[in-house]
């Protein structure tokens, strides 16, 4: 643009240097961003994979814990549903129970 207004060798050389500087800047700006983008993409995928593994392990633990809690509640329900022991057994000890017929 400078060389279009000023028709001199200095203006043409200045214009070329400006254009080269912009091209160099664009190359510098594009290359690290692309490399950084690819590195970040790889790191994000690695983190995503780790998080999925952790969540899967946690889910396995939760399923195991749920199964154990279900087994405990089933055992407690069976103990509660068990009929009361027969009270007609003779108690152990020196004191003999009084028979209801003798009174």
Phi and psi restraints in degrees (range 20) as a CNS / XPLOR table:
assign (resid 1 and name C) (resid 2 and name N)
       (resid 2 and name CA) (resid 2 and name C) 1.0 -64.8 20.0 2
assign (resid 2 and name N) (resid 2 and name CA)
       (resid 2 and name C) (resid 3 and name N) 1.0 -39.3 20.0 2
assign (resid 2 and name C) (resid 3 and name N)
       (resid 3 and name CA) (resid 3 and name C) 1.0 -71.5 20.0 2
assign (resid 3 and name N) (resid 3 and name CA)
       (resid 3 and name C) (resid 4 and name N) 1.0 -21.3 20.0 2
assign (resid 3 and name C) (resid 4 and name N)
       (resid 4 and name CA) (resid 4 and name C) 1.0 -73.9 20.0 2
assign (resid 4 and name N) (resid 4 and name CA)
       (resid 4 and name C) (resid 5 and name N) 1.0 -32.8 20.0 2
assign (resid 4 and name C) (resid 5 and name N)
       (resid 5 and name CA) (resid 5 and name C) 1.0 -85.1 20.0 2
assign (resid 5 and name N) (resid 5 and name CA)
       (resid 5 and name C) (resid 6 and name N) 1.0 -47.8 20.0 2
assign (resid 5 and name C) (resid 6 and name N)
       (resid 6 and name CA) (resid 6 and name C) 1.0 -104.2 20.0 2
assign (resid 6 and name N) (resid 6 and name CA)
       (resid 6 and name C) (resid 7 and name N) 1.0 117.2 20.0 2
assign (resid 6 and name C) (resid 7 and name N)
       (resid 7 and name CA) (resid 7 and name C) 1.0 -91.4 20.0 2
assign (resid 7 and name N) (resid 7 and name CA)
       (resid 7 and name C) (resid 8 and name N) 1.0 74.9 20.0 2
assign (resid 7 and name C) (resid 8 and name N)
       (resid 8 and name CA) (resid 8 and name C) 1.0 -141.7 20.0 2
assign (resid 8 and name N) (resid 8 and name CA)
       (resid 8 and name C) (resid 9 and name N) 1.0 162.3 20.0 2
assign (resid 8 and name C) (resid 9 and name N)
       (resid 9 and name CA) (resid 9 and name C) 1.0 -64.9 20.0 2
assign (resid 9 and name N) (resid 9 and name CA)
       (resid 9 and name C) (resid 10 and name N) 1.0 -38.0 20.0 2
assign (resid 9 and name C) (resid 10 and name N)
       (resid 10 and name CA) (resid 10 and name C) 1.0 -64.3 20.0 2
assign (resid 10 and name N) (resid 10 and name CA)
       (resid 10 and name C) (resid 11 and name N) 1.0 -41.7 20.0 2
assign (resid 10 and name C) (resid 11 and name N)
       (resid 11 and name CA) (resid 11 and name C) 1.0 -65.9 20.0 2
assign (resid 11 and name N) (resid 11 and name CA)
       (resid 11 and name C) (resid 12 and name N) 1.0 -39.8 20.0 2
assign (resid 11 and name C) (resid 12 and name N)
       (resid 12 and name CA) (resid 12 and name C) 1.0 -65.4 20.0 2
assign (resid 12 and name N) (resid 12 and name CA)
       (resid 12 and name C) (resid 13 and name N) 1.0 -44.8 20.0 2
assign (resid 12 and name C) (resid 13 and name N)
       (resid 13 and name CA) (resid 13 and name C) 1.0 -65.0 20.0 2
assign (resid 13 and name N) (resid 13 and name CA)
       (resid 13 and name C) (resid 14 and name N) 1.0 -40.4 20.0 2
assign (resid 13 and name C) (resid 14 and name N)
       (resid 14 and name CA) (resid 14 and name C) 1.0 -63.3 20.0 2
assign (resid 14 and name N) (resid 14 and name CA)
       (resid 14 and name C) (resid 15 and name N) 1.0 -40.5 20.0 2
assign (resid 14 and name C) (resid 15 and name N)
       (resid 15 and name CA) (resid 15 and name C) 1.0 -64.0 20.0 2
assign (resid 15 and name N) (resid 15 and name CA)
       (resid 15 and name C) (resid 16 and name N) 1.0 -42.6 20.0 2
assign (resid 15 and name C) (resid 16 and name N)
       (resid 16 and name CA) (resid 16 and name C) 1.0 -63.7 20.0 2
assign (resid 16 and name N) (resid 16 and name CA)
       (resid 16 and name C) (resid 17 and name N) 1.0 -42.8 20.0 2
assign (resid 16 and name C) (resid 17 and name N)
       (resid 17 and name CA) (resid 17 and name C) 1.0 -63.8 20.0 2
assign (resid 17 and name N) (resid 17 and name CA)
       (resid 17 and name C) (resid 18 and name N) 1.0 -39.7 20.0 2
assign (resid 17 and name C) (resid 18 and name N)
       (resid 18 and name CA) (resid 18 and name C) 1.0 -62.6 20.0 2
assign (resid 18 and name N) (resid 18 and name CA)
       (resid 18 and name C) (resid 19 and name N) 1.0 -44.7 20.0 2
assign (resid 18 and name C) (resid 19 and name N)
       (resid 19 and name CA) (resid 19 and name C) 1.0 -63.9 20.0 2
assign (resid 19 and name N) (resid 19 and name CA)
       (resid 19 and name C) (resid 20 and name N) 1.0 -42.5 20.0 2
assign (resid 19 and name C) (resid 20 and name N)
       (resid 20 and name CA) (resid 20 and name C) 1.0 -62.9 20.0 2
assign (resid 20 and name N) (resid 20 and name CA)
       (resid 20 and name C) (resid 21 and name N) 1.0 -39.5 20.0 2
assign (resid 20 and name C) (resid 21 and name N)
       (resid 21 and name CA) (resid 21 and name C) 1.0 -63.4 20.0 2
assign (resid 21 and name N) (resid 21 and name CA)
       (resid 21 and name C) (resid 22 and name N) 1.0 -42.3 20.0 2
assign (resid 21 and name C) (resid 22 and name N)
       (resid 22 and name CA) (resid 22 and name C) 1.0 -64.8 20.0 2
assign (resid 22 and name N) (resid 22 and name CA)
       (resid 22 and name C) (resid 23 and name N) 1.0 -40.9 20.0 2
assign (resid 22 and name C) (resid 23 and name N)
       (resid 23 and name CA) (resid 23 and name C) 1.0 -64.8 20.0 2
assign (resid 23 and name N) (resid 23 and name CA)
       (resid 23 and name C) (resid 24 and name N) 1.0 -44.6 20.0 2
assign (resid 23 and name C) (resid 24 and name N)
       (resid 24 and name CA) (resid 24 and name C) 1.0 -62.4 20.0 2
assign (resid 24 and name N) (resid 24 and name CA)
       (resid 24 and name C) (resid 25 and name N) 1.0 -42.2 20.0 2
assign (resid 24 and name C) (resid 25 and name N)
       (resid 25 and name CA) (resid 25 and name C) 1.0 -62.6 20.0 2
assign (resid 25 and name N) (resid 25 and name CA)
       (resid 25 and name C) (resid 26 and name N) 1.0 -41.5 20.0 2
assign (resid 25 and name C) (resid 26 and name N)
       (resid 26 and name CA) (resid 26 and name C) 1.0 -63.5 20.0 2
assign (resid 26 and name N) (resid 26 and name CA)
       (resid 26 and name C) (resid 27 and name N) 1.0 -42.0 20.0 2
assign (resid 26 and name C) (resid 27 and name N)
       (resid 27 and name CA) (resid 27 and name C) 1.0 -63.9 20.0 2
assign (resid 27 and name N) (resid 27 and name CA)
       (resid 27 and name C) (resid 28 and name N) 1.0 -43.2 20.0 2
assign (resid 27 and name C) (resid 28 and name N)
       (resid 28 and name CA) (resid 28 and name C) 1.0 -64.3 20.0 2
assign (resid 28 and name N) (resid 28 and name CA)
       (resid 28 and name C) (resid 29 and name N) 1.0 -38.2 20.0 2
assign (resid 28 and name C) (resid 29 and name N)
       (resid 29 and name CA) (resid 29 and name C) 1.0 -72.2 20.0 2
assign (resid 29 and name N) (resid 29 and name CA)
       (resid 29 and name C) (resid 30 and name N) 1.0 -36.0 20.0 2
assign (resid 29 and name C) (resid 30 and name N)
       (resid 30 and name CA) (resid 30 and name C) 1.0 -77.3 20.0 2
assign (resid 30 and name N) (resid 30 and name CA)
       (resid 30 and name C) (resid 31 and name N) 1.0 -43.9 20.0 2
assign (resid 30 and name C) (resid 31 and name N)
       (resid 31 and name CA) (resid 31 and name C) 1.0 -63.9 20.0 2
assign (resid 31 and name N) (resid 31 and name CA)
       (resid 31 and name C) (resid 32 and name N) 1.0 -52.5 20.0 2
assign (resid 31 and name C) (resid 32 and name N)
       (resid 32 and name CA) (resid 32 and name C) 1.0 -64.3 20.0 2
assign (resid 32 and name N) (resid 32 and name CA)
       (resid 32 and name C) (resid 33 and name N) 1.0 -34.5 20.0 2
assign (resid 32 and name C) (resid 33 and name N)
       (resid 33 and name CA) (resid 33 and name C) 1.0 -66.1 20.0 2
assign (resid 33 and name N) (resid 33 and name CA)
       (resid 33 and name C) (resid 34 and name N) 1.0 -42.8 20.0 2
assign (resid 33 and name C) (resid 34 and name N)
       (resid 34 and name CA) (resid 34 and name C) 1.0 -64.7 20.0 2
assign (resid 34 and name N) (resid 34 and name CA)
       (resid 34 and name C) (resid 35 and name N) 1.0 -44.3 20.0 2
assign (resid 34 and name C) (resid 35 and name N)
       (resid 35 and name CA) (resid 35 and name C) 1.0 -65.8 20.0 2
assign (resid 35 and name N) (resid 35 and name CA)
       (resid 35 and name C) (resid 36 and name N) 1.0 -43.5 20.0 2
assign (resid 35 and name C) (resid 36 and name N)
       (resid 36 and name CA) (resid 36 and name C) 1.0 -63.6 20.0 2
assign (resid 36 and name N) (resid 36 and name CA)
       (resid 36 and name C) (resid 37 and name N) 1.0 -39.7 20.0 2
assign (resid 36 and name C) (resid 37 and name N)
       (resid 37 and name CA) (resid 37 and name C) 1.0 -61.4 20.0 2
assign (resid 37 and name N) (resid 37 and name CA)
       (resid 37 and name C) (resid 38 and name N) 1.0 -45.6 20.0 2
assign (resid 37 and name C) (resid 38 and name N)
       (resid 38 and name CA) (resid 38 and name C) 1.0 -65.8 20.0 2
assign (resid 38 and name N) (resid 38 and name CA)
       (resid 38 and name C) (resid 39 and name N) 1.0 -40.5 20.0 2
assign (resid 38 and name C) (resid 39 and name N)
       (resid 39 and name CA) (resid 39 and name C) 1.0 -63.1 20.0 2
assign (resid 39 and name N) (resid 39 and name CA)
       (resid 39 and name C) (resid 40 and name N) 1.0 -45.7 20.0 2
assign (resid 39 and name C) (resid 40 and name N)
       (resid 40 and name CA) (resid 40 and name C) 1.0 -63.1 20.0 2
assign (resid 40 and name N) (resid 40 and name CA)
       (resid 40 and name C) (resid 41 and name N) 1.0 -39.0 20.0 2
assign (resid 40 and name C) (resid 41 and name N)
       (resid 41 and name CA) (resid 41 and name C) 1.0 -61.6 20.0 2
assign (resid 41 and name N) (resid 41 and name CA)
       (resid 41 and name C) (resid 42 and name N) 1.0 -44.5 20.0 2
assign (resid 41 and name C) (resid 42 and name N)
       (resid 42 and name CA) (resid 42 and name C) 1.0 -62.7 20.0 2
assign (resid 42 and name N) (resid 42 and name CA)
       (resid 42 and name C) (resid 43 and name N) 1.0 -43.9 20.0 2
assign (resid 42 and name C) (resid 43 and name N)
       (resid 43 and name CA) (resid 43 and name C) 1.0 -64.5 20.0 2
assign (resid 43 and name N) (resid 43 and name CA)
       (resid 43 and name C) (resid 44 and name N) 1.0 -40.4 20.0 2
assign (resid 43 and name C) (resid 44 and name N)
       (resid 44 and name CA) (resid 44 and name C) 1.0 -64.2 20.0 2
assign (resid 44 and name N) (resid 44 and name CA)
       (resid 44 and name C) (resid 45 and name N) 1.0 -42.0 20.0 2
assign (resid 44 and name C) (resid 45 and name N)
       (resid 45 and name CA) (resid 45 and name C) 1.0 -63.5 20.0 2
assign (resid 45 and name N) (resid 45 and name CA)
       (resid 45 and name C) (resid 46 and name N) 1.0 -39.8 20.0 2
assign (resid 45 and name C) (resid 46 and name N)
       (resid 46 and name CA) (resid 46 and name C) 1.0 -64.7 20.0 2
assign (resid 46 and name N) (resid 46 and name CA)
       (resid 46 and name C) (resid 47 and name N) 1.0 -44.0 20.0 2
assign (resid 46 and name C) (resid 47 and name N)
       (resid 47 and name CA) (resid 47 and name C) 1.0 -64.7 20.0 2
assign (resid 47 and name N) (resid 47 and name CA)
       (resid 47 and name C) (resid 48 and name N) 1.0 -41.6 20.0 2
assign (resid 47 and name C) (resid 48 and name N)
       (resid 48 and name CA) (resid 48 and name C) 1.0 -61.3 20.0 2
assign (resid 48 and name N) (resid 48 and name CA)
       (resid 48 and name C) (resid 49 and name N) 1.0 -42.0 20.0 2
assign (resid 48 and name C) (resid 49 and name N)
       (resid 49 and name CA) (resid 49 and name C) 1.0 -63.8 20.0 2
assign (resid 49 and name N) (resid 49 and name CA)
       (resid 49 and name C) (resid 50 and name N) 1.0 -43.7 20.0 2
assign (resid 49 and name C) (resid 50 and name N)
       (resid 50 and name CA) (resid 50 and name C) 1.0 -62.7 20.0 2
assign (resid 50 and name N) (resid 50 and name CA)
       (resid 50 and name C) (resid 51 and name N) 1.0 -43.1 20.0 2
assign (resid 50 and name C) (resid 51 and name N)
       (resid 51 and name CA) (resid 51 and name C) 1.0 -64.0 20.0 2
assign (resid 51 and name N) (resid 51 and name CA)
       (resid 51 and name C) (resid 52 and name N) 1.0 -41.5 20.0 2
assign (resid 51 and name C) (resid 52 and name N)
       (resid 52 and name CA) (resid 52 and name C) 1.0 -63.5 20.0 2
assign (resid 52 and name N) (resid 52 and name CA)
       (resid 52 and name C) (resid 53 and name N) 1.0 -39.7 20.0 2
assign (resid 52 and name C) (resid 53 and name N)
       (resid 53 and name CA) (resid 53 and name C) 1.0 -64.1 20.0 2
assign (resid 53 and name N) (resid 53 and name CA)
       (resid 53 and name C) (resid 54 and name N) 1.0 -43.3 20.0 2
assign (resid 53 and name C) (resid 54 and name N)
       (resid 54 and name CA) (resid 54 and name C) 1.0 -63.5 20.0 2
assign (resid 54 and name N) (resid 54 and name CA)
       (resid 54 and name C) (resid 55 and name N) 1.0 -43.9 20.0 2
assign (resid 54 and name C) (resid 55 and name N)
       (resid 55 and name CA) (resid 55 and name C) 1.0 -65.6 20.0 2
assign (resid 55 and name N) (resid 55 and name CA)
       (resid 55 and name C) (resid 56 and name N) 1.0 -36.9 20.0 2
assign (resid 55 and name C) (resid 56 and name N)
       (resid 56 and name CA) (resid 56 and name C) 1.0 -65.7 20.0 2
assign (resid 56 and name N) (resid 56 and name CA)
       (resid 56 and name C) (resid 57 and name N) 1.0 -43.0 20.0 2
assign (resid 56 and name C) (resid 57 and name N)
       (resid 57 and name CA) (resid 57 and name C) 1.0 -63.1 20.0 2
assign (resid 57 and name N) (resid 57 and name CA)
       (resid 57 and name C) (resid 58 and name N) 1.0 -42.1 20.0 2
assign (resid 57 and name C) (resid 58 and name N)
       (resid 58 and name CA) (resid 58 and name C) 1.0 -64.9 20.0 2
assign (resid 58 and name N) (resid 58 and name CA)
       (resid 58 and name C) (resid 59 and name N) 1.0 -38.8 20.0 2
assign (resid 58 and name C) (resid 59 and name N)
       (resid 59 and name CA) (resid 59 and name C) 1.0 -64.5 20.0 2
assign (resid 59 and name N) (resid 59 and name CA)
       (resid 59 and name C) (resid 60 and name N) 1.0 -39.5 20.0 2
assign (resid 59 and name C) (resid 60 and name N)
       (resid 60 and name CA) (resid 60 and name C) 1.0 -62.0 20.0 2
assign (resid 60 and name N) (resid 60 and name CA)
       (resid 60 and name C) (resid 61 and name N) 1.0 -42.3 20.0 2
assign (resid 60 and name C) (resid 61 and name N)
       (resid 61 and name CA) (resid 61 and name C) 1.0 -63.4 20.0 2
assign (resid 61 and name N) (resid 61 and name CA)
       (resid 61 and name C) (resid 62 and name N) 1.0 -43.0 20.0 2
assign (resid 61 and name C) (resid 62 and name N)
       (resid 62 and name CA) (resid 62 and name C) 1.0 -63.7 20.0 2
assign (resid 62 and name N) (resid 62 and name CA)
       (resid 62 and name C) (resid 63 and name N) 1.0 -40.4 20.0 2
assign (resid 62 and name C) (resid 63 and name N)
       (resid 63 and name CA) (resid 63 and name C) 1.0 -65.2 20.0 2
assign (resid 63 and name N) (resid 63 and name CA)
       (resid 63 and name C) (resid 64 and name N) 1.0 -41.0 20.0 2
assign (resid 63 and name C) (resid 64 and name N)
       (resid 64 and name CA) (resid 64 and name C) 1.0 -63.9 20.0 2
assign (resid 64 and name N) (resid 64 and name CA)
       (resid 64 and name C) (resid 65 and name N) 1.0 -43.6 20.0 2
assign (resid 64 and name C) (resid 65 and name N)
       (resid 65 and name CA) (resid 65 and name C) 1.0 -64.6 20.0 2
assign (resid 65 and name N) (resid 65 and name CA)
       (resid 65 and name C) (resid 66 and name N) 1.0 -41.6 20.0 2
assign (resid 65 and name C) (resid 66 and name N)
       (resid 66 and name CA) (resid 66 and name C) 1.0 -61.3 20.0 2
assign (resid 66 and name N) (resid 66 and name CA)
       (resid 66 and name C) (resid 67 and name N) 1.0 -41.1 20.0 2
assign (resid 66 and name C) (resid 67 and name N)
       (resid 67 and name CA) (resid 67 and name C) 1.0 -64.6 20.0 2
assign (resid 67 and name N) (resid 67 and name CA)
       (resid 67 and name C) (resid 68 and name N) 1.0 -40.7 20.0 2
assign (resid 67 and name C) (resid 68 and name N)
       (resid 68 and name CA) (resid 68 and name C) 1.0 -66.0 20.0 2
assign (resid 68 and name N) (resid 68 and name CA)
       (resid 68 and name C) (resid 69 and name N) 1.0 -41.9 20.0 2
assign (resid 68 and name C) (resid 69 and name N)
       (resid 69 and name CA) (resid 69 and name C) 1.0 -64.5 20.0 2
assign (resid 69 and name N) (resid 69 and name CA)
       (resid 69 and name C) (resid 70 and name N) 1.0 -38.0 20.0 2
assign (resid 69 and name C) (resid 70 and name N)
       (resid 70 and name CA) (resid 70 and name C) 1.0 -63.8 20.0 2
assign (resid 70 and name N) (resid 70 and name CA)
       (resid 70 and name C) (resid 71 and name N) 1.0 -40.9 20.0 2
assign (resid 70 and name C) (resid 71 and name N)
       (resid 71 and name CA) (resid 71 and name C) 1.0 -64.5 20.0 2
assign (resid 71 and name N) (resid 71 and name CA)
       (resid 71 and name C) (resid 72 and name N) 1.0 -40.3 20.0 2
assign (resid 71 and name C) (resid 72 and name N)
       (resid 72 and name CA) (resid 72 and name C) 1.0 -65.1 20.0 2
assign (resid 72 and name N) (resid 72 and name CA)
       (resid 72 and name C) (resid 73 and name N) 1.0 -45.2 20.0 2
assign (resid 72 and name C) (resid 73 and name N)
       (resid 73 and name CA) (resid 73 and name C) 1.0 -66.5 20.0 2
assign (resid 73 and name N) (resid 73 and name CA)
       (resid 73 and name C) (resid 74 and name N) 1.0 -35.0 20.0 2
assign (resid 73 and name C) (resid 74 and name N)
       (resid 74 and name CA) (resid 74 and name C) 1.0 -65.1 20.0 2
assign (resid 74 and name N) (resid 74 and name CA)
       (resid 74 and name C) (resid 75 and name N) 1.0 -43.9 20.0 2
assign (resid 74 and name C) (resid 75 and name N)
       (resid 75 and name CA) (resid 75 and name C) 1.0 -63.1 20.0 2
assign (resid 75 and name N) (resid 75 and name CA)
       (resid 75 and name C) (resid 76 and name N) 1.0 -41.5 20.0 2
assign (resid 75 and name C) (resid 76 and name N)
       (resid 76 and name CA) (resid 76 and name C) 1.0 -64.9 20.0 2
assign (resid 76 and name N) (resid 76 and name CA)
       (resid 76 and name C) (resid 77 and name N) 1.0 -39.1 20.0 2
assign (resid 76 and name C) (resid 77 and name N)
       (resid 77 and name CA) (resid 77 and name C) 1.0 -64.6 20.0 2
assign (resid 77 and name N) (resid 77 and name CA)
       (resid 77 and name C) (resid 78 and name N) 1.0 -38.7 20.0 2
assign (resid 77 and name C) (resid 78 and name N)
       (resid 78 and name CA) (resid 78 and name C) 1.0 -66.6 20.0 2
assign (resid 78 and name N) (resid 78 and name CA)
       (resid 78 and name C) (resid 79 and name N) 1.0 -39.3 20.0 2
assign (resid 78 and name C) (resid 79 and name N)
       (resid 79 and name CA) (resid 79 and name C) 1.0 -66.5 20.0 2
assign (resid 79 and name N) (resid 79 and name CA)
       (resid 79 and name C) (resid 80 and name N) 1.0 -36.6 20.0 2
assign (resid 79 and name C) (resid 80 and name N)
       (resid 80 and name CA) (resid 80 and name C) 1.0 -72.7 20.0 2
assign (resid 80 and name N) (resid 80 and name CA)
       (resid 80 and name C) (resid 81 and name N) 1.0 -32.8 20.0 2
assign (resid 80 and name C) (resid 81 and name N)
       (resid 81 and name CA) (resid 81 and name C) 1.0 -81.6 20.0 2
assign (resid 81 and name N) (resid 81 and name CA)
       (resid 81 and name C) (resid 82 and name N) 1.0 -9.7 20.0 2
assign (resid 81 and name C) (resid 82 and name N)
       (resid 82 and name CA) (resid 82 and name C) 1.0 -64.7 20.0 2
assign (resid 82 and name N) (resid 82 and name CA)
       (resid 82 and name C) (resid 83 and name N) 1.0 133.0 20.0 2
assign (resid 82 and name C) (resid 83 and name N)
       (resid 83 and name CA) (resid 83 and name C) 1.0 -65.2 20.0 2
assign (resid 83 and name N) (resid 83 and name CA)
       (resid 83 and name C) (resid 84 and name N) 1.0 150.7 20.0 2
assign (resid 83 and name C) (resid 84 and name N)
       (resid 84 and name CA) (resid 84 and name C) 1.0 -63.5 20.0 2
assign (resid 84 and name N) (resid 84 and name CA)
       (resid 84 and name C) (resid 85 and name N) 1.0 146.9 20.0 2
assign (resid 84 and name C) (resid 85 and name N)
       (resid 85 and name CA) (resid 85 and name C) 1.0 -65.4 20.0 2
assign (resid 85 and name N) (resid 85 and name CA)
       (resid 85 and name C) (resid 86 and name N) 1.0 153.4 20.0 2
assign (resid 85 and name C) (resid 86 and name N)
       (resid 86 and name CA) (resid 86 and name C) 1.0 -67.4 20.0 2
assign (resid 86 and name N) (resid 86 and name CA)
       (resid 86 and name C) (resid 87 and name N) 1.0 122.6 20.0 2
assign (resid 86 and name C) (resid 87 and name N)
       (resid 87 and name CA) (resid 87 and name C) 1.0 -85.0 20.0 2
assign (resid 87 and name N) (resid 87 and name CA)
       (resid 87 and name C) (resid 88 and name N) 1.0 -0.3 20.0 2
assign (resid 87 and name C) (resid 88 and name N)
       (resid 88 and name CA) (resid 88 and name C) 1.0 -82.7 20.0 2
assign (resid 88 and name N) (resid 88 and name CA)
       (resid 88 and name C) (resid 89 and name N) 1.0 -2.9 20.0 2
assign (resid 88 and name C) (resid 89 and name N)
       (resid 89 and name CA) (resid 89 and name C) 1.0 -68.7 20.0 2
assign (resid 89 and name N) (resid 89 and name CA)
       (resid 89 and name C) (resid 90 and name N) 1.0 148.2 20.0 2
assign (resid 89 and name C) (resid 90 and name N)
       (resid 90 and name CA) (resid 90 and name C) 1.0 -75.9 20.0 2
assign (resid 90 and name N) (resid 90 and name CA)
       (resid 90 and name C) (resid 91 and name N) 1.0 128.0 20.0 2
assign (resid 90 and name C) (resid 91 and name N)
       (resid 91 and name CA) (resid 91 and name C) 1.0 -69.5 20.0 2
assign (resid 91 and name N) (resid 91 and name CA)
       (resid 91 and name C) (resid 92 and name N) 1.0 153.2 20.0 2
assign (resid 91 and name C) (resid 92 and name N)
       (resid 92 and name CA) (resid 92 and name C) 1.0 -85.6 20.0 2
assign (resid 92 and name N) (resid 92 and name CA)
       (resid 92 and name C) (resid 93 and name N) 1.0 136.1 20.0 2
assign (resid 92 and name C) (resid 93 and name N)
       (resid 93 and name CA) (resid 93 and name C) 1.0 138.0 20.0 2
assign (resid 93 and name N) (resid 93 and name CA)
       (resid 93 and name C) (resid 94 and name N) 1.0 -178.9 20.0 2
assign (resid 93 and name C) (resid 94 and name N)
       (resid 94 and name CA) (resid 94 and name C) 1.0 -83.4 20.0 2
assign (resid 94 and name N) (resid 94 and name CA)
       (resid 94 and name C) (resid 95 and name N) 1.0 -25.7 20.0 2
assign (resid 94 and name C) (resid 95 and name N)
       (resid 95 and name CA) (resid 95 and name C) 1.0 -82.9 20.0 2
assign (resid 95 and name N) (resid 95 and name CA)
       (resid 95 and name C) (resid 96 and name N) 1.0 122.7 20.0 2
assign (resid 95 and name C) (resid 96 and name N)
       (resid 96 and name CA) (resid 96 and name C) 1.0 -90.1 20.0 2
assign (resid 96 and name N) (resid 96 and name CA)
       (resid 96 and name C) (resid 97 and name N) 1.0 137.2 20.0 2
assign (resid 96 and name C) (resid 97 and name N)
       (resid 97 and name CA) (resid 97 and name C) 1.0 -70.1 20.0 2
assign (resid 97 and name N) (resid 97 and name CA)
       (resid 97 and name C) (resid 98 and name N) 1.0 148.5 20.0 2
assign (resid 97 and name C) (resid 98 and name N)
       (resid 98 and name CA) (resid 98 and name C) 1.0 -81.0 20.0 2
assign (resid 98 and name N) (resid 98 and name CA)
       (resid 98 and name C) (resid 99 and name N) 1.0 135.1 20.0 2
assign (resid 98 and name C) (resid 99 and name N)
       (resid 99 and name CA) (resid 99 and name C) 1.0 -78.3 20.0 2
assign (resid 99 and name N) (resid 99 and name CA)
       (resid 99 and name C) (resid 100 and name N) 1.0 142.7 20.0 2
assign (resid 99 and name C) (resid 100 and name N)
       (resid 100 and name CA) (resid 100 and name C) 1.0 -69.0 20.0 2
assign (resid 100 and name N) (resid 100 and name CA)
       (resid 100 and name C) (resid 101 and name N) 1.0 -24.1 20.0 2
assign (resid 100 and name C) (resid 101 and name N)
       (resid 101 and name CA) (resid 101 and name C) 1.0 -73.2 20.0 2
assign (resid 101 and name N) (resid 101 and name CA)
       (resid 101 and name C) (resid 102 and name N) 1.0 -29.1 20.0 2
assign (resid 101 and name C) (resid 102 and name N)
       (resid 102 and name CA) (resid 102 and name C) 1.0 -77.0 20.0 2
assign (resid 102 and name N) (resid 102 and name CA)
       (resid 102 and name C) (resid 103 and name N) 1.0 -19.8 20.0 2
